[in-house]
Amino acid sequence: MREPAVYIMASRRNGTIYTGVTANLARRAFEHREGIRPGFTRKYRCHLLVWYEWLPTMPEAIGCFGAELEVVPDRVAEVITRMSSLVMLGMGAGRWADAQYLFAEDVLGHTAGHKPRHAKTYRNFATEYARLQQERIGAFREFNADVASGAYPAPQHTVPVADDEFERFLALIKA
């Protein structure tokens, strides 16, 4: 029998526990009970199967909750989405995924060079991004100039300390 399962083995009541995932619970529980494989359960005598849950697929058994269908033919994406209980996120995979996404760069027209065929631009921010880049460069040049000239940091940009508190600090670091 190949059914994915998550399970818990215990050494005794309120003892050591072990959590595992397997495609064959009966065989795996037997291996733990008999101590066939070296490892944690043999070392700590976790031989009692105390809980298990069957899951539809191994990805779900190991904790997956979703998958990405990126540039997958739409008919293939439909079959995968219908066969799986995982949340399918689609980009360029047709309308069958559980949710759709695009990169912000594509939505906002910030893609330079090659634009993927599945991308759609809703606004063209390229000019605005270029303008903002010039503003960023200008701001950092001004900051650099203020630091070089000593205009920054000014007294209003520093944290003061009372004289007695500063003296205590000096005494502590000398001790």
Secondary structure by P-SEA (a helix, b strand, c coil): ccccccbbbbcccccbbbbbccccaaaaaaaaaacccccccccccccccccccccccccccccccccccccccaaaaaaaaaacccbbbbccccccccbbbbccccccccccccccccccccccaaaaaaaaaaaaaaaaaaaaaaaaaccccccccbbbbcaaaaaaaaaaaac
